[in-house]
Amino acid sequence: MASLVTEDCEGIFNDREEGSDEVDGAPASYGTRGIFLGKDADIPPKYFLHKIFSPFSEGMQSFQRRSEKPPKLKLLHKDWGHTMSATVTGEGRLGLVCLEPLGPLTLNEDHAKKVSETIMSQAKDVQCEPIRWNPTNLLYLFKDNEAYLDLGKAFSNGQLDEVMGFKVVKIEPAMFVNPPKCLVEVETAAGQGEDLQGALLHVIAPFSGAFPFLTVREANSTDNGAATSNNREDGPPAKNRRTEDVVPPISLTLSFPGNMQSRATQVNERLASSWRRVNFPDQTETDPAFYVDERGRLPAIGVATGAPAAGVKLSVFVQDEAKFAEMAGFYAKVLGTDAMERVTKEGQSKVSMFPLSPRAEFYVIRQPALNLRTASNLTLYFQVSGFTLPGRRVGDDHMELTDPEGNKVVLFTVGK
């Protein structure tokens, strides 16, 4: 998981008066950063000391220096640590250096600066700058991945085993984040990330200049199942259902207030030109207009007008009516709260709503007339304070699991 680093964790909504400082509906300063694109291939290895049992060593253990490619970057909140440099993070690679004292030592501001400079001196010719610290870690900004790898080589060669009373025990690639409570990640094959990012930016730009609720991740493999979809349908078609209305199980609805109606029209026009409009059963003129990507790669996108304020609604659709309560209960555990609203509409539609923030909500929806497809390349991410549900750990700060209907879910924590 990764997202844009903005002052507001919900990004930038274009709900102010329209002005000349915008390009294509988005603040010019954000450009192509309006939707984050991450690439697995760009993640460098982490370096660490691996403890092994050794009956001939003091404490019955010894260490091996190892390196391995982590599946995810270490996530640090944008305000993490104490500042050591006026440098504003831009191009380059962040690396978190973890320290272990060799005696009764702790880092303070003066000591952190000296230790960070000594590390650079002992590593020799590494192009980096220490920018932040906390009592057990130093954060460096490297010129590029190669500079980061140079420090890793110094670690592997034993050059950082003693640094002013500390030992470097781990170096890992990191990134600053300020994510919302929930977001959707779209996985795509290697070499396709920019095109997908551009297609999404074209749609989102009139609504948001920086949209952290949706991210694109380019996987290493060209065969990642991103284009695979299998229709799944229970029972005979409902009388109002069109057989071509196949919908992904995840959607995002963009809510436009009165002063953004012209922008809502822009988004509708852009979606209508390359996406397919989906007709939900019993849909009224005031309900959101929903569109699906013809190639089946993306979440459905809804456009809601007349909202009291700009906002985002993230939804997961339930296929099996018998699993609605189980799905709602699962996401209540993920979010750590009960649904604020449970509604049953005509036609047996069911809705559970979980407020995420004043501008964002998460919904579990059972709409019996929908023909849902699987979406192996879509993942719901939720920021949590800790891991309390069973799942598969992915690094230190991510956990993978699936909801009762098999949708991919990742829980993540952020270092603060």
N, C-alpha and C positions, 0 to 999 in steps of 0.2 A: 504494500500500500504506500502511495505517496500522493501528495496533493500540493496545490499552490500554497505558497507562504504569503498570506495576506494579514493585515492588521486585525481584521474581523475574520473569525474562523468560518464564517458563511460567505466569504468573498465580497464581491462588489455587485450590488443590484443597480441597474440603470433606471432607478425610480426618481431621480432628480429631474429638474427641468432639462429638456434636451438642449445641448449646447454645441458650439463649434469645435470643442476639444475632443470630439469623439470621431473615431474612424470605424465605419461599418457597425455602429451601435456600441462599440466598446471603447473605453478610455485608451488613447493612443499609447500610453506608457506601458500597457500590458501586452499589446501586440499578440503574438502567437502563444503567449503564456496563459491565455484565458482558460485553457483546459490542460491539465498536466499530462505529459507523456513521459513514462519511464521505460527504460530498456534493460532487460535482464543481462544482456551482453555487456553493459557498461558497469556492472557491479564488480569491483575488484575483490580479491580474497581478504579474509581476516586472518590475523596472525595471533597465536595464543600459546600459552604453556599448558601442556596436557599432563595431568598428574598420573603417574603409574606406580604400582606397588613395587617396592624394591627393599628386600630384607637386609641389604647391605648399606642402605642409606639412613641418615639420621631421620627419625620420624617414620621410618619404614616406607618412605615414598621418595620418588625422584620425578623429574620433569623432562618432557620432550617438547621441543619447539615444533609447532605444526602450523600449517596454513591450509585453508579450505575456502571455497567460494560460498558465501552465505546466500540463502535464498532471498533474503530481504535486507534492505539497508536498516541500520540502527536509527530509530526515530527519536529525535530530540525536539522538544518544543522550541519555538522561535525565541523564547526568552530564557532558555536553559543557561544555567551557570552564571559566573561573574565575568564581566568584560575585561579583556587584557589589551585589546587593540581597537582602534577606531575604524578598522577595515570593515566595510559592509560586504557581507557574503555575496559573491556574484559567481562568475565562471570559476570552475575549479572543483576540487574534491575535498569534502570534509572527512577528517579521520579522527576518531576518538581513541586516545591513548589512555589505557587503564593502568594505574600505578598501585603497587603494594609496598608499604614501608618495610624497610629492613630492621627498623628499630621503633622506638616510641615517637614517631613523627606524624604530623598531619600537615597538609598544605595550607598556607595562608597566601595572601596576595603577593607579598614579596618573595616568598619561597617558590610559589608557583611560577613566577617569571624566571627565576634562576634555574629551576629544574627544566623548564621548557627550553631555555636557551642551551643548557648543557646537553639535552637530548639532541638538538640540532647540531651541536658541535661534535658530539661523539658519532653521529650518523654520517657527517661529512657531506657537504654539497647537496643536501636535500632542499629543494625549492619549496619552502612552506613557511607559514607564519602562525604562531600561537595566537588564538583569538579569544578563547574563553577557558575557564577552569571551574572545578568544584573540588571538594576535599579529597576526591579519589581519582579524578580524571583531568586530562588536558585535551582541549579540542584545537586541532590544527586545520588551517585552510591550505591545501596543497595546490600547486599550480595546475596540476592535471593528474590523471591516474598514474602516469609514469613516476611522478614525484612521490606519490603515495607508496608505490611499489618499492621505491628506493629506501624508504624508511622501513618497510617490511623486510627488506634484505638485511638491513642493519640489525633488526631484531633477530632474524634467523641466524645471523652470524655471531650472536652473543654480545654485540656491542652495547646493548642497553640493559645489561643485567644489573648494573650498579650505576645509579644516577643520583648523586648527592643524597644518599641514604634511601633511595627508592629503587624498586625494580619494575621495569615495564613487563606486565603480564599479558597484555592483550592490546592489539591495534585493530580497529574495525571501521569499515566505511560507514558514514552516517549522513543524515540530511536533516535540515530544519523543516518542521511542519507546524501547521496550526489548523488541523483538520476539523470538520464538523463532526457531530456525534455519529452520523451515518453517511455513507457514500457508496456509489456503485463503481466497480472497476470493470472495464471492458478489456478482455485479453484478445490480442491479435497475433498473427504470425510474424516472424522476423521480416523486416523490410516493409511492413504495411502500416506501421504506427503513425507516420506523418500523414498519410492519406486519410486515415480514420480520424485522427485529431482534427485535420482540416475540415472534414465533413461535419463533425460535431460543432466546431467553432462557427461554421457558417450558420447553423441553426440557432445556437445559444447566444451569439454575439448581441443581438438586439436586447436580450433580457439581462445579460450579465457580462461585465467586463472581466471578471475573474470568478470562475465557477468551480468550487472545490467539491461539489457533490457528485461529480462524474470525472473519472480519470481513465487514461488509456495505458495499458501495460503491454509492451512488445516482448513476447516470449522468445527464448533462445531458439526453440525448434520451429521449423516451418510446418510441422504437422502437429498442431496443438489442439485440434478439434474445434477451433474457433468458428469454423463455418458449418459445423455439424448441428443439425437440429432434427428432432424426431417429434412428429405430431403425437399428442396424446389426448384422447377424447373418451369420455364416459357417457354411455347411453346414446339414444338417438338424438339427432340435431333438434335444438329447440326451434319453435316455429319462426322466431324472428332472427335466427342465426343464419348468416351467409357462410357457406362452407369455406370460402377463401379467407375468412377472418381468423387467421392463426396468429396468436399473440404470445410474446415472450412472457415469462412469469414475473418479470420485474419491470416497473415503470417509474418514470419521473414526471411529475406534473409541475409546470411553471405557472405560478399564479400572478396575474397582472392586475394592479389597481387601476382606478380610473385614469390617472395621469399617464398611464403606460399603454393605453389602448392602441395607439398607432404602432407601438412596438409589438404588441400581440398580433396585429395584422401582419407585420413583417414576418414573424416566426411562423404563423399559419401559412403564409404564401411560400416560404422556403420549404416547409415540410411538405406541402401539397405538391411541390414541383418534383420531388424525388422520393418521397415516402408514400405509403398507402394509408388512407383514412380508414379507421376501424369503426364500425357501427355497433355500439353496445346495445343490448336489448333494453327497451323502455327508456331510451335516451331522450332527454328533452333538450330544447334549445339553450337552456342555461347550464347544462352539464359540460364538462371539459371536452374539447375535441381531441381524440387520440389518434396517433399515427404510429405505424410500425415500419421498420426498415425492410425493404423488399428482400435484401440479402440475408436477413435473419441474424445479423451480427450484434445488434444494439438493443438496449431496453426500449420499450415503448415510451413515447414522449407525449404528454398531454398539455394542452393549452387552456387555462382557465382564466376567464375575464371577470371583471367586476369584483375582484377581491379587495378586502379592506387595506391590504398592504402586500408588497412584493414578497414572495416566499416560494418554498419548494415542498412538494409532497412526494415522498418516496413510498412505493407500494410493492407488495408481493401478492400475487394472485394465487388462490388456492384452487386446485383442481378437484380434489375429493372432498365432498361436503362433510363426510364423516370425520375428516381430519382438521376441519376449521378450528375447533376448540383447541386441539393439540397444537396447531400452528400458532394461534394467538398466545397460548401458554408458553410456547418455546420462546417467542420474541419478547414476552413479558420478562422471562428469566434473563435473556440477553440484555435487555434495557434496564433491568432492575426496577421495573414499575408495572403496575397493572394498566390495562387499557383504560383511557379516560372515557371512551365512548364505545358502546356496542349497539349497533343498529341493524335491524332486520327490515329490509325493504320488500315491496311487492315482488313476486317472482322468486322468493327465497334468497335474495342477495343478502350477504352478511358483511359487516364492516367492524373492525376493531381499530381504533385510532390511538396512537401513542405520541404525545407531544415531545418533540426533541428540543425545541427552543421557540422563542416568539416568532421565528420565521420559518421553521421547519417542522414537519410532522411525518410520522411513519405509519403506514396502514397495512393491515392484513385484510384482504378482500376475497370473499367468495362470490363469484359471479357465474352462476351455473351455465349460462349460455356461451361462455367463452371457450374457445378451442385452444388450449395452451400447448406450447411446444417446450421441449427441454432447452436449456441454454447453458451449455457447459462452459462457455467463455464469459459468463456474467457472474460476478461475485458481490455479495453484500458485505460491506465492512462496517464494523461497529467499534467505536472507541470505548474502552472499558477501563476501570481502575485496577482490575485484577482478574485472573482467570478462575472462575468458579464452576464452569461447565466442562464436561469431559470432551476431549478433542485431541488433535495431533499438534504438538508444539512445533512451530516453524521458527527457529531462532529463539531469542530471549523474549521478544515482545510481540509475537504473532501466534495465534492458535487457529487451526482450521477445523471446521465441523460442517455438518449438513443439517438442514432443518427437516422436519418430518416428511416433506415431499421431495427431498433430495436436492434442494437448491444449495449452492455453495455459500458458506458464510465464513468470514474471518473476523475474529476478535483481535484487537490490537491495543497496546498501551503505548504511551508517549513519555519519554524521559523528561522530567521537569526539574 
